[in-house]
Amino acid sequence: MKKYAVLHVPEFRLQSVLRYLPEVRKEEPAALMEVQGSKLRVGEVNAAAAACQVQLGMSSTQALARCPVLHMVAANLGHERSAQAALLQTAEVLSPFLESTGPGVVTIELPPERTFSTEDFLGRIVVPLQALGLQAKVGMAGTPDLALLAARRGNPVYIVRNAAAVLSPLPVSVLQPSEELAAVLESWGVRSVAQLVALPMTQVCERLGPEAVELWERARGGRVRPLDLVKPREFFVEEIDLENFVELLETLLFLLRRFLEQLTTRLGNAYLVAGKMRLVLRFEDGSSYQRVFTVPQPTCDVDVLFRILHTHLENFVSESPIVGLELAAKPVRPGAEQFDLLEKGVRDPHQLAETVGRLQALLGPERVGTPQGDASHHPDGFVLHPYEGVEFSDEFDESPLLGVPWLRFRPPVPANIVLNDKRPAFLYSSRTTGPVSDARGPWLLEGDWWESWNWSREEWDIATEDGVYRLVRDGSDWFLDGLYA
Amino acid sequence: MAYVELHGRSAFSFLRGSSLPEHLAEAVAKQGLPAMAVCDRDGVYGAPRFYTAAKEHGFRSIVGSELTLEDGSVVPVLVRNRAGYQNLCRMVTRAKLRAPKGESRILWKELEEFREGLIALTGDTEGPLYQPVFRRDRQGANAALERMTHAFGAENVYVELQRHRVPYQERIVTGLRQLAEAHGLPVVATNGVTYAEPWGREVLDVFTCIRHHTHLDAAGRRLAVNGQRYVKSQEEMAALFSDLPEALAETQRIAERLEFTLSDLGYEFPRFPVSAGETMDGQLRKLAYFGAQSRYGSITGPVRQQLEKELDLIGRLGFAGYFLIVWDIVNFAREEGILVQGRGSAANSAVCYALGITAVDPVGGKLLFERFLSEGRKDWPDIDLDLPSGERREKVIQEVFRRYGKHGAAMTANVITYRGRSAMREIGKALNFGEDVLKRFSDLFASGDFAHTLELEDQVVQAGVPRSHPRFRPLVDLYHRIYGLPRHLGQHSGGMVICQGRLDDVVPLENASMPGRVVVQWDKDDCEDLGIIKVDLLGLGMMAVLQDAVELTHQLGHGVDLAHIPKDDPATYELLQKADTIGTFQVESRAQMATLPRMKPKEFYDVAIEVAIIRPGPIVGQLVHPYLARRNGEEPISYIHPDLKPVLERTLGVPLFQEQMLRIAMIMADFDGAEAEELRRAISFHRSNERMRKVVEKLRKNMTKKQVAPEIQEQIVGALSSFALYGFPESHAISFALLAYASCWLKVHRAPEFYCALLNNQPMGFYSPATLMKDGKRRGLMFRPVCVVRSGVQCQIEGDGSIRLGLNYVQGLHRDKAAEIVTQRDRQPFSDLADLLARVSINKTERRVLAKIGAFNAFDRHRRSAMWDVEGVFSNDDLFSGLDAGREAPLGRMDPLERLQADYDGTRVTTGPHPMAFVRSQLPYVTRAADLANGKNGLKVIIAGVVICRQRPGTAKGHVFISLEDESGIANAIVRNELFEKQRLTITHEPLLEIEGRLQHLEGVVSVLAKDVRGLNAPATIEGQSYDFH
C-alpha cells in the first residue's frame, strides 16, 4: 500500500521572509502585508501577531492599532523560491519521489517497505528545517490529499491511522475550496468536513459544479494520484563546516582551490563548464557572506576560476573568523561564439573581468560601471550602469547641436575672478590670466532642491586674450570649466 | 517707460502655475509694476480674484488666457475690449463643451472666427514657434507665424521673447528676433510668470510631477532649470533685455491697447417677461399684495408699511426682476408638488414671505429687513431655496436650464483646494514616498478635514517618516506651501447663475462631471464680486423626508399639512427636552442633544435659539454657557449697554444673531444703511480679513465718538469677531427651526411615516439606518425584513403600521432588478420561487443575497432552504432546468448570530436583535446605555457598543465625542485630547469599543468621561455604522 508524507510550512510566505530577518525574534508579532484590491492588507500573521488580535484582511493601520509593535513585511518571491528549494532538498532524505505541490508544501511518496515514526520526521525533517529558519509540519497518510490535511493539523507531526476520524472535525477550509465555493458553504452553515459529507453528494454537486466533486473527494481522504515529480536542481556544490576556524587568506584559498579541483572534475565528467560561481562564507558570529561571480567565458580551467576568486578575496576583510564555506558552480554547456565583422571581442575577457572585479573590490560595486548621462539639468549628471562589455548602437542622436563645441577641463581649473558691476572683469588661473574682454551670462542652473545634495551653479562665457572660456561659480568658488573650440 | 508683465499664469492654471492670483498681485505691487496679465490655461479661472486683488493694490489687471489649440500648441491671447472678452469666453466655452471634462482644444479656424478684440503672443516653450525655431526649421517657423498672423491679423500678433538665464535660450531668442524681423512684426518681452516668488518653482516642480504622474527622482528635464519665472521688477527685466529696449517698450504699448477690465463684464440679470404696459415693479407689487392677502388674511398697517418699504427699496435698487424670477422658480416647484422653502436672510423680507418664497413672517417675528437688503447695497440679495435632495431638486435645476438655455444658465464652480490628505498624498508621491506611508498619513486624519490637533510634523513621523529622513523637511515645507492652492474645479452644490442673453459672453462654461450639468469657471464668491447673480437651489435631505412623510400620512388617511401643524404641541417639546431627537433636523447632533435637556425648549422661538446656539460662532464666542445660565436663572440677565435692551431682550442679553450685531452697530455706533451693509458683508464674506479690519476700525471710531466705554466696545468687537467666523442670521435660524420642529412633530405624531421616509432618503444626517431603526424600535415601531412578496422598491408602511424594508436596502441588487421584481409581482403574484426566478432576470449573486437575508422566506421554510434552492441548476434557456420541487433542503436553519451577520452583509441593517445582545452575557462588567441614567455622577463605569458616531468639533479643544449603541440605547463618551492622541487608531478604526471612565450625570445630561478605550471583538463583521466627524 502506498503512503505519502507532506511537508507543510504554515504562513510560508511570512516565514520565508522572516528567516532572513534574524532581528525579528520568533515570539515577536509579525505580519505579511499584501495589496488586496487597492489597499495594503494583512495577508499572513504569526502566532504572536494573532495573539494580539491582528487578523487577516485588516488594513495596515488597523493592524497597527491592535498591535503597535507589529513587524510588517512584504512578500518576497525570491525568498519563497529559496525556501521551497530548501524544503525539497530536505525532503530528499526520505525519498527521491518528490512533488513541489505548492508554496510551502512538498509531497513525498515514501518507500512502501519502510516504516516511519514521528521521531523519524522530527529528526530528519522538522529539526533540519528549523535550522534553516523554517517551522514545518509533517503529515503522513495513504493519499497525498489526506497527508496534506494531516500536515496542516500536525503538531508538528501527524500520522494518520484512521482517515475519517482525522477529517470529520476539520474545518471545510482545509479542503481548500475556491473563494466563491467557500463563501457559499459558509452561508449554508457548512463549516466542518463532517457537515459537508453529511449532505447529499449528488445534489450538492449538481448545485456547485465540478469543483464540488473534487471537494467531496478530498473530504473523503482524496485519492492516490501520481505525483508531479520534480528533481531537485542539480547543483555542483562543495561545502565544508570547519572545525578549525579560518582566519588567514592563504588557508581559505587553499580550501577553495581544492573545491575547484573537485568541481571542475565533476563538471568535466558531465561535459559541462562553469558559467557562474557562488561563494558562501559562514562566520562564527552566525553571519555569512555570499558572492556570485560570472565567468566571462565559461570554462573548467581551475587556474582561471581560481584567479577570479583570488582577485576578489585579496581585499576581503571580515570581522569574524570563517566557520564554514560553500562553493557552487552553475553548470552550462561550453558554447562556441562568433563575432560579426565589425564586432570585436575583448582580447582577454578573463583579464577584463579580473580588472573590473579588482576595481569593484577597491571602490565598491556601486562605483564601477559605464557612465551614462542622466536626464537632469546638471551638466555633469550621470548614472552608472553595470559594465557589460563594449556595445555598439545603431541609434544616432538627432537633436541639433546646441552651441559651439568646447573642450571640458577635467577637473575644472580653479580660478579667481575680479567682478565689476557683478560681472567677471579679470581672471586669474593656472591656465590663463588676464582681463575679461566680454562676458555673457550668467546662466543659472539649480536642481535636486529636495535632496541634501541640492546644487546650484552660475555659468558665464568669457572672452580673454587667449580664447573663450566657460566659467562656473559653484557657491563662492570659481572654476574654468572648459575652452570653446 | 514702464514694463508690464503680459504673460502670467496663476495656480488656477491647475498644475501649470503655483501662486494664487492674490499672491501674484502682492508681488506685482511689491515690484511696482503698473499692470500685469494673468493668462490662465484655457480659461479665465483666476481673473476675478486677480482683478479684486489688483484693485486693492492699485494696479491694473489685464485679462488673458493661454489657449490650447488642436495641434497641442498653446497661444496666449490678451483681451482688448468687451467684444474680445466675449469672443474669448465663447471660444473657450465651445471648445470645453465639446471635449471631455478637463480638456479643451480650439481649432485654428475658430481663432479666425473669434479674433475680434484679441491680441496674440507667440507663446513660450509650448507656443507654435518654439519647436521649429529650436530645430532651426526656418520653413516650419515661417509657416507657424504666418498661420498666427492669418488667424489674428498681423497687427494683433507679437513675437514673444523670454529670458530666464537658461543656457542656450539665447539661440531661441535670436531665432525669434530674426523671424519677427523677416515678417515685420514687433517683439515683446515677457517673463512667462508662473509664480510670485522664486521659491514657487519648487511647488511648480511638484505640480509638474503630479501632471506627468511621476516623481521628482524620475522627472529629470521635465523639472524647471531654475526659479526665474517669478514676477520681476522693471529693473530686472531691463537688465535682461538691455540689448532689446524695444521689446520692453512694446509691453507698455500693448497694455495701452488693452482697454478691457472685468468691471466691464456686461452681465445683465434676466428680465422677467411681463404683459404689455406692465412693469416688473408693478408686477411684483401686485403679486406681493396678492400673496400677503392670503398669508396674513388681512393686510394690517404694519404689514402694509413693511411691504411698501421693501417694494420701494427693491424698485429703487432695480431688483424686482430678481424677485420675480425666484418667485417663478418657487412656483414651478409648487406646481410640480415639490416642497420648497427659502432660507437665509431672505426670510427677513415680507415680500419674500408674501411671494411664498419663505415661510417665516418677518413682521410678526420683528426681523431686521436690513440684514437682507439695504440702501447701500450694491450687489444682489441672496435668496437660497431649500429643496428635497435627489431627483426633485434635479428636476428644478433642469427646468432652470431649460428656461434659460444651455448657454444662459450654469452652476457655479466650487474650487477644490489641496488640503489634508489630498495635499499630502500628491506631495508624498512626488517625493517618492511609499504607498504605505501615504496611506498611514491619511488614516491618521481619521475622517474628513476636521479640526485636527495632531501637529503636521508629528503626523508625518507617525506615518513612518522619521525627522531624520532627508525628505522630511521638504515634505513638511511643501505641504504648507501647497495647502490651499486650487486642485480642480468642482460644482457648487446648488448655486446657479443665469443671465439675460448668453452667459458664455460673461464667463466661459464647461461640462461638469455630472451629465447634463454645465458649470462656470468661477466660484460663488467670484460671481458675487463681479455682480453676477446666483440663485442657490440647495438639496436638503430633510426636505425630502418631510415631503415623503407628509405624502405617506395622506396615503394612510391621516394627512398632515406642514404649514398648519400646531407650534405649541407639548409632546413635541417633551421630545426635545428629553433630547430624544435622533433622526430629526438640526437638533440631532451629539452637541445639540447634550444642550437640549439644559435648554428645555418650551416654545417655537426656543427651537430657533437651539438651532443657532450650537454653532461654532456662539461656542467660540463662549456665548452658550451664559445664555443657558441666564435662562435657568443661575446668572442675572444683563445687557451690554442699557440702550441695547430692546435688541438683546429676546436672547437674554446674549448676542446670538447677525441681525442683532447690525442693530448694535446702528445703535451704538450710529451706522447708517450703507455702513450696516458694509458690516453685513464683512461678517458674511469669508475671504477678506481686510474688510473686517476696516469695519471694526470704523465701529470703534464711531463708538469712541459716542463716548461708549472702552470695556463695552471690547465686548461688542469681541462678539463681532465670533460672528465674522460663523455668523448665523436669526431669520435663517427661524427657517431651519420650522423644519426642525416639523421633523420633531412628525417623529412624535406620525412616527411610522417619519421613519419610513428617513430610511428612504439615506444617507443623510448624523446616524446610519441601523441606528435610526434601533431608535424607532425603542419608540415601539416594528420593522420588517425585506421580502420579495411584500417589499416595494422603497421602504413602505404595512397595514399594521410596521415598516417593511424596501428592496433598495439589498446590497448588490440593481435598482432596475428591484423595480422588475415589483412590476412582475404587480402583474401577477409569484406562485413560488421557481416562478419568480423564471420571470425576473436576477443573477446568481442577487439570488444568493436575497436568499441569505430571508427575502425568499415567503416561499421557503427558512433562509438556508432558500439558499439551497437558488443554487439549483436553473437557467432561462434550459427547458429541463428547475428546482427540486417538493424535495426538502438538507441545510439547517441559521442561528440568530448567523442571521445577524447575514442581515448586515446583505442590507447593512437588521430587524433582529442588536449585535451587543449577543455578547452581553460575556460582558457582565459593562453597564448598559439605558442604565447609565440611574448612576450617580462620578461613578466608575465601563460602557460598550457599536460606534455610531465619532465627532471632533473644532471648538472642542481636540476632545472627541463618541456615541456607542447597544441593545438598550445610546451611551455617549467624551475622550480628552491626550487620550485620543494616545489611542487615535483604536478610536478611529475599531467598529466596536469598550470605554472605561467616570460617569458625568449633570442637569439631565449623561455621558462618560473616558479613561481608557479598547477595541471590542465584534460578534459579526459590522461596517459603515459610524458617521464620523461632521
Interface residues (C-beta under 8 A of the other chain):
Chain A: M33 K39 L40 Q53 S59 S60 T61 Q62 L64 A65 R66 M72 V184 S187 W188 G189 V190 A198 L199 P200 Q203 E206 R207 L208 D374 A375 S376 H377 P400 L402 G403 R440 G441 P442 W443 L444 L445 E446 G447 W449 W450 E451 S452 S456 E459
Chain B: F134 R135 R136 R165 V166 P167 Y168 E170 R171 E202 D205 L216 G220 R221 L223 V225 N226 G227 Q228 L431 E435 D436 K439 R440 D443 L444 P470 R471 P474 R848 K852 R864 M867 W868 E871 G872 V873 D884 R887 P890 L891 G892 M894 E898 A902 L985 T986 H989 E990 G1015 N1017
